[in-house]
Amino acid sequence: MSGTRRITVTLPTEQVEELKRLTDNVSGYIAEAVARQLRHQLLGEDLRRYEEEHGAFSEAEMDAARERIFGDAGVGSGADAA
C-alpha cells in the first residue's frame, strides 16, 4: 500500500463496538473493506462498458464466470450467486 492519510469517519456505535471485538486493527479492517468495495465498483463499471460494446453476457458465459469465481458450487445458481 502506498502512503496513508488520517481521516475521521463517523460510524454507528454498534458497528464500532463490533469492529473492536473483531480486530485490534480497526483502520486496517476498514481499509480492506474500502478496497474491496472500490474493486467491486470498478469491476461493475468495466462489465457495464463491456456489455455496452459487445452485448449482454450469455448464460454460458455467466456460468463459466461463476465457476471460475465460486468453483462448481456457483454453476447454475443464476442470480442467486450475486
N, CA, C and O of each residue as an XYZ file, in Angstrom:
328
protein
N       0.849     -1.173      0.000
C       0.000      0.000      0.000
C       0.891      1.231      0.000
O       1.929      1.264      0.661
N       0.473      2.241     -0.750
C       1.227      3.489     -0.748
C       0.988      4.223      0.563
O       0.502      3.634      1.528
N       1.324      5.488      0.599
C       1.205      6.260      1.825
C      -0.194      6.215      2.420
O      -1.157      5.800      1.776
N      -0.271      6.647      3.645
C      -1.557      6.686      4.322
C      -1.887      8.117      4.701
O      -1.019      8.989      4.734
N      -3.149      8.335      4.985
C      -3.625      9.656      5.395
C      -4.662      9.457      6.487
O      -5.541      8.603      6.370
N      -4.564     10.215      7.504
C      -5.502     10.129      8.617
C      -6.762     10.918      8.263
O      -6.691     12.073      7.844
N      -7.918     10.271      8.440
C      -9.205     10.931      8.236
C     -10.108     10.599      9.426
O      -9.789      9.730     10.237
N     -11.216     11.290      9.513
C     -12.204     10.999     10.540
C     -13.417     10.385      9.861
O     -13.923     10.907      8.868
N     -13.870      9.276     10.410
C     -15.042      8.589      9.882
C     -16.030      8.417     11.030
O     -15.652      8.032     12.136
N     -17.282      8.702     10.758
C     -18.317      8.528     11.768
C     -19.104      7.258     11.458
O     -19.622      7.085     10.354
N     -19.184      6.375     12.451
C     -19.898      5.106     12.305
C     -20.875      4.951     13.457
O     -20.674      5.524     14.528
N     -21.931      4.180     13.242
C     -22.832      3.883     14.358
C     -22.074      3.189     15.489
O     -21.184      2.377     15.241
N     -22.427      3.509     16.707
C     -21.755      2.966     17.890
C     -21.696      1.444     17.854
O     -20.665      0.856     18.182
N     -22.783      0.805     17.461
C     -22.820     -0.661     17.436
C     -21.767     -1.223     16.482
O     -21.143     -2.241     16.781
N     -21.564     -0.567     15.336
C     -20.557     -1.037     14.385
C     -19.152     -0.889     14.961
O     -18.316     -1.779     14.804
N     -18.893      0.226     15.622
C     -17.576      0.430     16.227
C     -17.305     -0.630     17.287
O     -16.210     -1.189     17.348
N     -18.297     -0.902     18.114
C     -18.123     -1.928     19.151
C     -17.852     -3.290     18.533
O     -16.988     -4.026     19.011
N     -18.578     -3.634     17.479
C     -18.364     -4.931     16.816
C     -16.991     -4.979     16.155
O     -16.309     -6.002     16.217
N     -16.585     -3.891     15.527
C     -15.254     -3.833     14.928
C     -14.170     -4.094     15.968
O     -13.237     -4.861     15.728
N     -14.301     -3.461     17.107
C     -13.293     -3.636     18.164
C     -13.285     -5.053     18.705
O     -12.253     -5.537     19.169
N     -14.447     -5.732     18.649
C     -14.481     -7.139     19.057
C     -13.806     -8.033     18.015
O     -13.196     -9.046     18.355
N     -13.922     -7.648     16.746
C     -13.390     -8.472     15.662
C     -11.896     -8.300     15.442
O     -11.218     -9.244     15.037
N     -11.379     -7.111     15.702
C      -9.989     -6.835     15.342
C      -9.374     -5.798     16.280
O     -10.069     -4.956     16.849
N      -8.074     -5.881     16.420
C      -7.374     -4.832     17.154
C      -6.797     -3.795     16.186
O      -6.145     -2.842     16.613
N      -7.036     -3.979     14.891
C      -6.574     -3.040     13.869
C      -7.785     -2.539     13.079
O      -8.005     -2.960     11.944
N      -8.558     -1.651     13.673
C      -9.778     -1.147     13.043
C      -9.440     -0.428     11.734
O     -10.143     -0.605     10.739
N      -8.391      0.369     11.721
C      -8.018      1.082     10.489
C      -7.722      0.112      9.362
O      -8.184      0.307      8.238
N      -6.956     -0.935      9.649
C      -6.648     -1.936      8.627
C      -7.889     -2.653      8.135
O      -8.039     -2.901      6.939
N      -8.774     -2.985      9.057
C     -10.023     -3.669      8.714
C     -10.866     -2.797      7.783
O     -11.386     -3.274      6.774
N     -10.994     -1.521      8.133
C     -11.784     -0.600      7.314
C     -11.108     -0.366      5.966
O     -11.787     -0.315      4.940
N      -9.783     -0.223      5.951
C      -9.070     -0.028      4.688
C      -9.300     -1.215      3.753
O      -9.491     -1.028      2.551
N      -9.283     -2.426      4.294
C      -9.529     -3.625      3.480
C     -10.958     -3.623      2.938
O     -11.178     -3.962      1.775
N     -11.926     -3.243      3.769
C     -13.325     -3.193      3.332
C     -13.518     -2.143      2.234
O     -14.242     -2.384      1.267
N     -12.881     -0.996      2.377
C     -12.988      0.056      1.366
C     -12.345     -0.412      0.062
O     -12.910     -0.201     -1.011
N     -11.183     -1.037      0.137
C     -10.517     -1.536     -1.067
C     -11.394     -2.555     -1.789
O     -11.493     -2.530     -3.016
N     -12.028     -3.447     -1.038
C     -12.911     -4.451     -1.628
C     -14.095     -3.777     -2.330
O     -14.465     -4.164     -3.439
N     -14.680     -2.779     -1.687
C     -15.821     -2.070     -2.286
C     -15.400     -1.315     -3.546
O     -16.130     -1.309     -4.537
N     -14.239     -0.685     -3.514
C     -13.747      0.023     -4.701
C     -13.531     -0.950     -5.861
O     -13.918     -0.658     -6.992
N     -12.914     -2.107     -5.588
C     -12.726     -3.122     -6.641
C     -14.069     -3.558     -7.202
O     -14.219     -3.705     -8.415
N     -15.041     -3.764     -6.334
C     -16.376     -4.190     -6.744
C     -17.004     -3.149     -7.684
O     -17.553     -3.502     -8.727
N     -16.919     -1.881     -7.312
C     -17.497     -0.825     -8.138
C     -16.772     -0.694     -9.470
O     -17.413     -0.544    -10.510
N     -15.442     -0.747     -9.451
C     -14.686     -0.631    -10.694
C     -14.967     -1.797    -11.622
O     -15.098     -1.606    -12.831
N     -15.060     -2.997    -11.078
C     -15.392     -4.162    -11.892
C     -16.783     -4.001    -12.503
O     -16.985     -4.304    -13.679
N     -17.738     -3.527    -11.708
C     -19.087     -3.300    -12.225
C     -19.093     -2.328    -13.392
O     -19.792     -2.543    -14.382
N     -18.310     -1.252    -13.276
C     -18.209     -0.280    -14.366
C     -17.599     -0.916    -15.601
O     -18.077     -0.692    -16.713
N     -16.543     -1.712    -15.422
C     -15.910     -2.406    -16.548
C     -16.887     -3.356    -17.229
O     -16.950     -3.410    -18.457
N     -17.644     -4.100    -16.439
C     -18.607     -5.048    -17.012
C     -19.715     -4.317    -17.772
O     -20.122     -4.766    -18.844
N     -20.203     -3.212    -17.240
C     -21.224     -2.433    -17.954
C     -20.687     -1.907    -19.286
O     -21.374     -1.978    -20.305
N     -19.457     -1.379    -19.276
C     -18.853     -0.883    -20.517
C     -18.702     -2.005    -21.532
O     -18.991     -1.819    -22.715
N     -18.249     -3.174    -21.074
C     -18.084     -4.319    -21.967
C     -19.423     -4.686    -22.611
O     -19.496     -4.902    -23.821
N     -20.479     -4.754    -21.799
C     -21.793     -5.120    -22.332
C     -22.325     -4.058    -23.299
O     -23.007     -4.391    -24.267
N     -22.021     -2.797    -23.047
C     -22.442     -1.751    -23.981
C     -21.786     -1.945    -25.342
O     -22.411     -1.699    -26.374
N     -20.533     -2.383    -25.349
C     -19.796     -2.569    -26.600
C     -20.092     -3.900    -27.267
O     -20.128     -3.975    -28.495
N     -20.307     -4.956    -26.482
C     -20.385     -6.308    -27.038
C     -21.710     -7.017    -26.804
O     -21.883     -8.148    -27.259
N     -22.632     -6.400    -26.121
C     -23.911     -7.033    -25.829
C     -23.864     -7.779    -24.505
O     -22.807     -7.950    -23.898
N     -25.034     -8.213    -24.081
C     -25.167     -8.890    -22.791
C     -24.414    -10.212    -22.776
O     -24.261    -10.866    -23.808
N     -23.947    -10.597    -21.596
C     -23.289    -11.883    -21.437
C     -24.317    -12.994    -21.598
O     -25.450    -12.874    -21.133
N     -23.914    -14.072    -22.257
C     -24.805    -15.226    -22.391
C     -24.841    -15.984    -21.066
O     -23.994    -15.778    -20.196
N     -25.826    -16.859    -20.927
C     -25.918    -17.668    -19.717
C     -24.696    -18.574    -19.595
O     -24.219    -18.818    -18.486
N     -24.182    -19.078    -20.723
C     -22.971    -19.925    -20.701
C     -21.772    -19.129    -20.202
O     -20.965    -19.648    -19.431
N     -21.644    -17.871    -20.633
C     -20.545    -17.020    -20.156
C     -20.689    -16.742    -18.663
O     -19.704    -16.756    -17.925
N     -21.911    -16.491    -18.227
C     -22.150    -16.241    -16.795
C     -21.821    -17.488    -15.969
O     -21.211    -17.382    -14.905
N     -22.222    -18.667    -16.454
C     -21.909    -19.912    -15.749
C     -20.399    -20.123    -15.665
O     -19.884    -20.521    -14.620
N     -19.684    -19.857    -16.768
C     -18.227    -20.022    -16.767
C     -17.578    -19.059    -15.767
O     -16.639    -19.428    -15.061
N     -18.081    -17.835    -15.714
C     -17.539    -16.854    -14.767
C     -17.809    -17.296    -13.330
O     -16.922    -17.218    -12.480
N     -19.034    -17.763    -13.056
C     -19.358    -18.233    -11.704
C     -18.475    -19.405    -11.299
O     -18.035    -19.492    -10.153
N     -18.218    -20.306    -12.244
C     -17.369    -21.456    -11.927
C     -15.950    -21.004    -11.586
O     -15.333    -21.538    -10.665
N     -15.438    -20.033    -12.318
C     -14.089    -19.526    -12.017
C     -14.043    -18.831    -10.663
O     -13.050    -18.933     -9.943
N     -15.120    -18.123    -10.315
C     -15.144    -17.377     -9.056
C     -15.460    -18.275     -7.869
O     -14.782    -18.221     -6.843
N     -16.497    -19.106     -8.013
C     -17.023    -19.870     -6.882
C     -16.731    -21.361     -6.949
O     -17.039    -22.087     -6.004
N     -16.141    -21.834     -8.047
C     -15.960    -23.271     -8.216
C     -17.267    -23.900     -8.668
O     -18.173    -23.199     -9.120
N     -17.368    -25.194     -8.552
C     -18.553    -25.915     -9.017
C     -19.829    -25.461     -8.324
O     -20.909    -25.569     -8.905
N     -19.735    -24.959     -7.103
C     -20.924    -24.559     -6.352
C     -21.638    -23.388     -7.015
O     -22.843    -23.221     -6.823
N     -20.918    -22.566     -7.798
C     -21.539    -21.398     -8.409
C     -22.230    -21.672     -9.721
O     -23.011    -20.836    -10.177
N     -21.979    -22.808    -10.350
C     -22.549    -23.113    -11.652
C     -24.029    -23.395    -11.526
O     -24.466    -24.161    -10.668
N     -24.802    -22.750    -12.413
C     -26.234    -22.989    -12.466
C     -27.017    -22.311    -11.365
O     -28.220    -22.540    -11.246
N     -26.379    -21.485    -10.558
C     -27.112    -20.855     -9.474
C     -27.728    -19.531     -9.870
O     -28.400    -18.892     -9.060
N     -27.509    -19.108    -11.109
C     -28.182    -17.919    -11.626
C     -27.921    -16.686    -10.792
O     -26.826    -16.506    -10.260
N     -28.931    -15.834    -10.676
C     -28.799    -14.568     -9.961
C     -28.565    -14.772     -8.467
O     -28.108    -13.856     -7.784
N     -28.875    -15.966     -7.951
C     -28.665    -16.219     -6.535
C     -27.200    -16.140     -6.140
O     -26.890    -15.926     -4.968
N     -26.285    -16.310     -7.104
C     -24.861    -16.272     -6.797
C     -24.397    -14.879     -6.439
O     -23.407    -14.730     -5.723
N     -25.086    -13.847     -6.918
C     -24.694    -12.474     -6.619
C     -25.139    -12.167     -5.237
O     -24.921    -11.057     -4.750
